[in-house]
Amino acid sequence: MRAIALALLAFLPSAVAAAEPGRWSLIAESGGCEVAFLPEAVDDGIFFVDRGEADCGPDIGRITGYALNEDGAVIVFYSTLSGVDLVGQVTRSDDGVFTGTLRGGGALRLEHRSGPRGITDPGTGLLTGEAPVTIEDDPEAAADEPLAAVPAPGDCLVYAGQEGACVDQADLGPPEGGKLQVLTRMNLRDQGTTQGSQVVGRVEPGTCLDAGFCAEDGEGRLWCGVQGAAGQGYILKQDDKTVFARNSCR
């Protein structure tokens, strides 16, 4: 992995999903609480589990992030409080309830409480179980925008939380003007990597940052040293699919 030296540090911005998320009960033998799943990145490929201010017990109280597998049939839970740790996972049963286990042992259960039953898939912007509208389904959909202007998945990088359009070239790579504006809630780390680093803070969507030295880690992800109200550290600027911060503040 390339060495990453921190120069000047700042704080990040992000975009929050507009749709009101569903509420779920996440239950373990050691405790439980009501949670919501928000498509806001807390780490690479991991998104925010909102536990509010509830005391959720020693196991569920560690959970800060989720990832969807198998089109939402499997939900994996992580802690990003200190590095990235797998906490447990659940699988959807025929009755719609998710059951599974904690990594350390013990049953884990997820039950729908209110609001949408689907969970937003950050990769598509759709709720789980929701099919994308095609031109065949809605002939008028083609009138909104020429097909040539809609990039195929994988053809370009997209902005976090704003799927469907390629990023501007000016927002790729390190910021020439020394400013970043984050597009989703992000972790602030003491090193430019998720391996062996510690979370030292979080940056909320829309924050404008002063950015210093930027470099890629061993997986080709670009990290930038930043400084601001949330403290100083490193944020993930972009990976091979997504740009998490613009190169200017608006």
LINRA-V290691 format. One record per backbone hydrogen bond with DSSP energy under -1.0 kcal/mol. NH is the residue of the N-H (numbers start at 1). CO is the residue of the C=O. E is the energy in kcal/mol with one decimal. If there is no record, write none. Layout:
nh = (NH NH)
co = (CO CO)
e = (E E)
//
This chain:
nh = (15 23 24 25 26 27 28 31 33 35 36 38 40 42 43 46 47 48 49 50 54 61 62 63 64 65 66 67 69 73 74 75 76 77 78 79 85 87 88 89 90 91 92 93 96 98 99 100 101 102 103 105 108 109 110 111 113 114 121 124 125 128 130 138 141 143 144 149 150 155 158 160 162 167 171 172 180 181 182 183 184 186 188 189 190 193 200 201 203 206 207 209 210 211 212 215 217 220 222 223 224 225 226 227 227 228 231 233 234 235 237 238 239 243 244 246)
co = (183 114 35 111 33 109 31 28 26 24 50 48 38 46 46 43 66 40 64 36 51 57 59 60 78 78 47 76 74 70 69 90 67 88 65 85 79 77 77 101 75 99 73 97 93 110 91 108 89 106 87 102 100 27 98 25 23 23 126 121 121 119 127 134 138 140 141 146 147 152 241 243 159 157 168 169 209 246 207 244 13 203 201 234 198 191 188 188 186 182 204 180 227 178 225 223 221 217 238 215 235 213 233 9 210 231 228 226 189 224 222 222 242 158 237 181)
e = (-9.9 -2.9 -2.7 -3.2 -2.7 -3.1 -2.5 -1.2 -1.8 -3.2 -1.4 -2.8 -2.2 -2.5 -1.5 -1.7 -2.7 -1.8 -2.3 -2.8 -1.4 -1.7 -1.5 -1.1 -2.5 -2.0 -2.4 -1.7 -3.0 -1.6 -2.1 -2.3 -2.7 -3.2 -2.5 -2.7 -2.7 -2.7 -1.3 -1.9 -2.2 -2.7 -2.9 -2.6 -2.0 -2.4 -2.2 -2.6 -1.3 -2.4 -3.6 -1.5 -2.4 -2.4 -2.9 -2.5 -2.9 -1.5 -3.2 -1.3 -3.1 -1.5 -2.4 -2.3 -2.2 -1.4 -1.3 -1.6 -1.6 -2.3 -2.1 -2.2 -2.1 -1.9 -1.9 -1.6 -1.8 -1.8 -1.5 -3.0 -1.4 -2.1 -3.2 -2.7 -2.0 -1.7 -3.3 -1.2 -2.7 -2.0 -1.5 -3.4 -1.1 -2.6 -3.3 -2.2 -2.2 -2.0 -2.5 -2.7 -2.2 -2.6 -3.2 -5.3 -1.3 -1.9 -1.8 -2.0 -2.9 -2.1 -2.5 -1.4 -2.3 -2.7 -2.4 -2.9)
//
